[in-house]
Structure formats: structure tokens, C-alpha cells
Amino acid sequence: MKSKRYFVPEPESIHTYPDGRQVCSETAVGKREYKARTTEMWLRQDGICPITGKWVDQNRAQFDHEAGRGSNGGHRDDRTRNDKGEWQNAAVSHEGNTIKGSQRYHWLDGKYVPVSKSQDVLKLGSTEKQSRDGIAHVLHGMPNGRSIWSHRGTKFSGQ
């Protein structure tokens, strides 16, 4: 279901990073865009919290980030769909957000399910390569424009 946009976002309301992530600004227009995206997700979910399975009031729905907002927002992505057009992030109830805590969730086969951090790496729109020893390494775009290679939290120098 394609949801309606309440307004066209103003350019200063969103910052787009080189890796494609979008972050709504802390300005009044950025906050309106953030709320509009929460409403867009609430509509596509038919008002149901994907964690609890219960109906949530539109005005009480909370924006939930799949990859969280930790690392000073280094992984934050306020988009509602990824580059492939797949659902990303969710509108959840306070109860659902409490249940989730700092755990990572992703949309898989139409369900918002918990995933481990190593599974999460592939969902961030990162580039993957394999070393001679067969270990998968992933390139992450960082907010400062630099890139790092990582494997299960171990950082390698960017290439």
C-alpha cells in the first residue's frame, strides 16, 4: 500500500549521507518530516505495532530504527524504505519499543523480527567482500564521509 505524503519535505529537513542514509534534522521542518514518516509507516502497518501485534493510536506511534540510533547516530537511517524498495524501520507502540529495547529488528518476509548484529550488517546497504580466509568483511559508510571495513565489530582500515 502506497501511503499519501502530507507535504513535500523541504530540502533543509533531511540530510542524505554518501551511503544513502537519510536523517531528519532537528529543525521544525525536520521534526515534521520525521512525524510524517512515522505516520507513513503506521499507515502501511494498518495501525498495528509489529512487535506486540496490538493496535497503536497514530498519535502515540513511535519511530523505531532497525539499526538503532547509537554511536552518535552513526547507523541512524530515517528512511521508510531501503534502496531496494523494501520496508525499513517501523512505527511501534510504547510497549513494543520497551520490549525491543536495544535489540535490532528487521522486516523479513513481512514480519518485524529480531536479528543479531552480524545479520544486521548485510541490511545496512553495505558493500561486502570476502578475504582469502573466507571471512566476509563489510564496508560501512560513516557520517564523516569515511568508510571502514568491519567483521563482527572488529574494525579494519578503510579501502
Phi, psi and omega in degrees: 000125178271124182270156179281147174267138180280335177198163177274127182297140177281145185308322183282358181276343185227138172250125179255125181271161181304332180276003176098346179297147175239139178230125177288139183286169179272007178284171179300318180290327177294320178293323176295319178296318179300315178294320178297322178291323176297317178295319177302316179291320179301318179294316181293336179267006182056032176076010182260131175289123183289348180268314182268337184080008181258155176292141177234136178298137183305320182286346180254357179294139181247141178287121178248126180269127179306311184267007179077181180237016182292187181053042183055036179081013183298338178245358185300134177217113184270010178289154177262348175221147179275186182297336180271359180086006180279151178303141178218141181066173184205159171262119185236163176278166176301317179299316179297319179295324178293318178298317182296316183059228181264007180291147179271137177234152175217157173280117176229122181052041176079006179238144179267104189237153177290143177225158177280165180297323180293327175289328182295328185306320183286339181276349186278010180073029183272166176261135183248145173221163180238134180275174181300331181276004176085004180277132179281132175240147187235135178268123179249132171280131182256157181303332182278006178088351178272166178236150175228148173264138179221160173216110180048046176090349178274127184268138174241162181291145181294155179232000000 
